[in-house]
Amino acid sequence: MRLKSPRVAVRAILKHQGRLLLVNAYPDGQSALMCAPGGGVETGASLPDNLRREVFEETGLHITVGAPCLVNEFHDPASGFHQVDIYFHCVVDGSAQVDPEWKDKESIVSEWRWVTAAELGNMRHKPDSLRAVAFGDAGAVMYDPLEEIVR
């Protein structure tokens, strides 16, 4: 197996009224795993520009990107896939209501949910450090070491 260069992605720690926005990015509910909105970085655009694009594509929301707060990485040993996610604190510009009719252009996101810290603790989510970075010390920057991918 030939290892590939890691894919770089950006994700939003997007809170509104004490709740964190999560998405299910598995088409047709193939997994119950929830994660922060975001996705792959396109070359030639800054990390914040990529994050604004990804969040809009997945939710229809416009955001302001703040400081980075977490670096997380995961891999699939079987395929050699390796991704590095860079998380940023963000705020919603305008309404935080996700239109229930919104469809991302790739039809990947099947659910959006604003959750409290307690609700997050009772659902499948990645990375494991998501609760600490979203609901813990807002000034802390965390590194979540390489873990095997789950579905």
Sequence and secondary structure as in RCSB ss.txt:
>XXXX:A:sequence
MRLKSPRVAVRAILKHQGRLLLVNAYPDGQSALMCAPGGGVETGASLPDNLRREVFEETGLHITVGAPCLVNEFH
DPASGFHQVDIYFHCVVDGSAQVDPEWKDKESIVSEWRWVTAAELGNMRHKPDSLRAVAFGDAGAVMYDPLEEIV
R
>XXXX:A:secstr
      EEEEEEEEEETTEEEEEE SGGGS   BB SEEE  TTS HHHHHHHHHHHHH   EEEEEEEEEEEEE
ETTTTEEEEEEEEEEEESS     TT   TTS   EEEEE HHHHHTS BSSTTHHHHHHS TT  EEEEEEE  
 
